[in-house]
Amino acid sequence: MRRGTNSLEVKKLNRNRVFRYVNSLSETSMPDISAALDISGPTVLTIVKELKSAGVVEEVGELESTGGRKAKALATVWNARYAIGIDITKNHVGFVYTDLSRKAMKHERIRKTFFYEEQYFQEIAELLEDFISRNGIPKEKIEGVGIALPGIVDREKNLLTYSHMLDLHDVSCERWMSHIPYPCELLNDANAAAITENIFSRSIRSNMVYLSLSNSVGGAIVFADEMLSNDGIQDNYDGRFMYMGNNWRSGEFGHMVIHPDGETCYCGKKGCLDAYCSALRLAKLEGGNLKAFFKKLEEGHEEYRKIWEKYLSNLAIAVDNLRMCFDGGIVLGGYVGNYMEPYIERLREIAAGKNIFGGGGEYVRVCQCREEASAYGAALYQIERYISSI
């Protein structure tokens, strides 16, 4: 708690701590809350009354007696609020919804080609309403919709400043929301996926670099230290902070140069990581089918084995660079990350050989969420914003 915090801020902070504690369990009691958070019993009683009045906490019976009077069991009213995430790609649209439990209640992906016209945005809104209707989500309980995009989103200027995959430059975020009748916000897709990974790995209290290996290579930087300065750190996710940079361009790891004067990247530079480690580099060998590449790799296709070994060698350069820069855990996500589990030990072996500080490369791991991570993160962004307001 920072110096100079007043009583109202303390009260709000404690209320949020109590709710998050209740929300992390299937059920609990006021004595347990008081002991776990070191907050006095009368204060907990007052806060619980406020949360019950707000409709986000309820009594659900009594806990088993430990020798005295049975304590009232408390639980979150998880269906008090919902949020929906949409992931826009060049050829697909993904949908996920969640509630206060922050679990993915349903996810689906629809093949749909992107085109920057009013009809497209109207069709997205219609698909959203259909998703809401089919899943029985009460519209009055929808806290918001998050839209994940493969591009740089400047939330201060409310612009999608650049998207290579969608071939867009400096377009207003408003157009994406024009047909959606709920609070809406745009996010970078890698940042959204990192939010998902953050929620999945709450027990791992360390700084995290999320490396997204999709049709373009991107990423996000998440710090675990709550005492960091706020400069350039715009978002708080359950006690962690995502570093956005001075110009909302942090995490553009795909444009780190790993081979000076190497292959030309779409950005015009030579030797960028994206030119060597995007999912497209592998998928193009099977007519754009990444799954088919990994199937043949698993079957022992010798040419693909050599290509994959070179891919891992290039990826290890980037992983080692990120480790040297941030000294935190590195999570591999995106399309390629979803297939990485059987090969993670080999990558760790290569990365360990580059680490001047020693170790076995255990700091690099595979993402835990492998289905619609960006859409899920976009929904979590909205539900987490609500939770932070409690």
SULSUL-V642210 format. One record per backbone hydrogen bond with DSSP energy under -0.5 kcal/mol. NH is the residue of the N-H (numbers start at 1). CO is the residue of the C=O. If there is no record, write none. Layout:
NH&CO ; NH&CO
This chain:
5&2 ; 10&6 ; 11&7 ; 12&8 ; 13&9 ; 14&10 ; 15&11 ; 16&12 ; 17&13 ; 18&14 ; 19&15 ; 20&16 ; 21&17 ; 22&18 ; 23&19 ; 24&20 ; 24&21 ; 25&22 ; 28&74 ; 33&29 ; 34&30 ; 35&31 ; 36&32 ; 37&33 ; 38&34 ; 39&34 ; 44&40 ; 45&41 ; 46&42 ; 47&43 ; 48&44 ; 49&45 ; 50&46 ; 51&47 ; 52&48 ; 53&49 ; 54&50 ; 55&52 ; 56&51 ; 57&51 ; 58&75 ; 60&73 ; 63&71 ; 73&61 ; 74&28 ; 75&58 ; 77&56 ; 78&76 ; 80&77 ; 81&78 ; 82&141 ; 83&98 ; 84&144 ; 85&96 ; 86&146 ; 87&94 ; 88&86 ; 88&148 ; 89&87 ; 89&92 ; 93&110 ; 94&87 ; 95&108 ; 96&85 ; 97&106 ; 98&83 ; 99&103 ; 100&78 ; 100&81 ; 102&99 ; 105&97 ; 105&103 ; 106&97 ; 108&95 ; 110&93 ; 112&91 ; 112&110 ; 114&90 ; 117&115 ; 120&117 ; 121&117 ; 122&118 ; 123&119 ; 124&120 ; 125&121 ; 126&122 ; 127&123 ; 128&124 ; 129&125 ; 130&126 ; 131&127 ; 132&128 ; 133&129 ; 134&130 ; 135&131 ; 136&133 ; 137&132 ; 138&136 ; 141&138 ; 142&139 ; 143&82 ; 143&141 ; 144&82 ; 145&183 ; 146&84 ; 147&185 ; 148&86 ; 148&146 ; 149&187 ; 150&88 ; 151&149 ; 152&162 ; 153&151 ; 154&152 ; 154&159 ; 155&153 ; 158&154 ; 159&154 ; 160&171 ; 161&152 ; 161&159 ; 162&152 ; 163&168 ; 167&163 ; 168&163 ; 170&161 ; 171&160 ; 173&158 ; 175&172 ; 176&173 ; 177&173 ; 177&174 ; 178&174 ; 178&175 ; 180&177 ; 181&179 ; 185&145 ; 187&147 ; 189&149 ; 192&188 ; 193&189 ; 194&190 ; 195&191 ; 196&192 ; 197&193 ; 198&194 ; 199&195 ; 200&196 ; 201&197 ; 202&199 ; 204&201 ; 205&203 ; 206&204 ; 208&222 ; 209&329 ; 210&208 ; 210&220 ; 211&209 ; 211&331 ; 212&210 ; 212&218 ; 213&211 ; 213&333 ; 214&212 ; 214&216 ; 218&212 ; 218&216 ; 220&210 ; 221&243 ; 222&208 ; 223&241 ; 226&224 ; 228&225 ; 233&230 ; 234&232 ; 234&242 ; 235&242 ; 237&235 ; 237&240 ; 238&236 ; 240&237 ; 241&223 ; 242&235 ; 243&221 ; 243&241 ; 244&232 ; 244&242 ; 245&232 ; 248&245 ; 250&244 ; 252&249 ; 253&251 ; 254&217 ; 255&252 ; 256&253 ; 258&256 ; 258&271 ; 259&271 ; 262&259 ; 265&269 ; 268&265 ; 271&263 ; 272&263 ; 273&256 ; 274&254 ; 275&272 ; 276&272 ; 276&273 ; 277&273 ; 278&274 ; 279&214 ; 281&278 ; 282&278 ; 282&279 ; 283&279 ; 284&280 ; 285&282 ; 286&283 ; 287&284 ; 288&283 ; 289&283 ; 289&286 ; 290&288 ; 293&289 ; 294&290 ; 295&291 ; 296&292 ; 297&293 ; 298&294 ; 299&295 ; 300&297 ; 301&296 ; 305&301 ; 306&302 ; 307&303 ; 308&304 ; 309&305 ; 310&306 ; 311&307 ; 312&308 ; 313&309 ; 314&310 ; 315&311 ; 316&312 ; 317&313 ; 318&314 ; 319&315 ; 320&316 ; 321&317 ; 322&318 ; 323&319 ; 324&320 ; 325&321 ; 326&322 ; 327&323 ; 329&207 ; 330&363 ; 331&209 ; 332&365 ; 333&211 ; 333&331 ; 336&213 ; 337&333 ; 338&334 ; 339&336 ; 340&337 ; 343&340 ; 344&340 ; 344&341 ; 347&343 ; 348&344 ; 349&345 ; 350&346 ; 351&347 ; 352&348 ; 353&349 ; 354&351 ; 355&351 ; 355&352 ; 356&354 ; 358&355 ; 364&361 ; 365&330 ; 367&332 ; 370&368 ; 376&372 ; 377&373 ; 378&374 ; 379&375 ; 380&376 ; 381&377 ; 382&378 ; 383&379 ; 384&380 ; 385&381 ; 386&382 ; 387&383 ; 388&384 ; 389&385 ; 389&386 ; 390&386 ; 390&387
